[in-house]
Amino acid sequence: MPNPNRGSCGFQSNEFEQEYERPSKSQLKREMDALQKLGGELVDQPRDRVKRVPMPEDVRDAILECQKIKNHEGRRRQMQYVGKKMRSLTEEEVATIQRTIDSWKGSSKAETALMHSLERRRDLLLTDENALTVLLTDYPELDAQQMRTLIRNARKEQAENKPPKAYREIFQILKQCAHQAALDAKAAADAASGDDDEEDDA
């Protein structure tokens, strides 16, 4: 005889499935922490940069307000509010913000690498006589006489332990050269892209 109580214990089998599909408390905690951290990264950025990030206005306002608070406790409370506002974002909005921050980090790494490269080239100019010849070949618009004078002065500064005025000026010149080269490369790439578009139209 079938048991009349079988299957009548107050829940359906699919209720178990729904329970298992829900994220665990630890998973929710990780997601909340990640959003809080993302909000913190935005708070640490310059205001002009934050204003350009695609996000809802109320979230941006909370972040900009947090940047203005200097009081430790007040800032802590506002950071909690920023975290709360971050949790109101859709997955797509969070992904867009994350991509923006990642792009900043990528550009910052590239800039740091460039600065190190320019510093190495400057040091080489002071120690290797051929380095100036190579530099003038790369950037023929440079004033050779001015560069020789700056290199001589920078060596003198180091020998006499004087403030590195010429040393810094060499770096600024190298930085300007690199910046101009990047602009020229971009202009050439844009021109080539324009030519390709014209060919496609033809």
MOWOKA-V539966 format. One line per field, one symbol per residue. phi: phi as a letter, one per 30 degrees, with the letter a starting at -180 (. if undefined). psi: psi as a letter, one per 30 degrees, with the letter a starting at -180 (. if undefined). A space follows every 10 residues. Layout:
phi: ???
psi: ???
This chain:
phi: .dddddiccj bcdddddddd dddddddddd dddddddddd dddddeeddd dcddaedddd dddddddddc dedddddddd deeddddddd eddddddddd dddddddddd ddddeddddd ddddddcbdd ddedddddbd dddddddddd ddddddeddc hcedddedde dddddddddd dddddddddd dddddddddd dd
psi: kkjffkghgf llefeeeeef fkkleeeeee eeeeeeeeee eeeflkeeee ffkjlkeeee eeeeeeffkf keeeeeeeee eeeeeeffll eeeeeeeeee eeeeeeeeee eeeeeeeeee eeeeeffjef eeeeefeeif fkjeeeeeee eeeeeeeeeg hlkheeeeee eeeeeeeeee eeeeeeeeee eeeeeeeeee e.
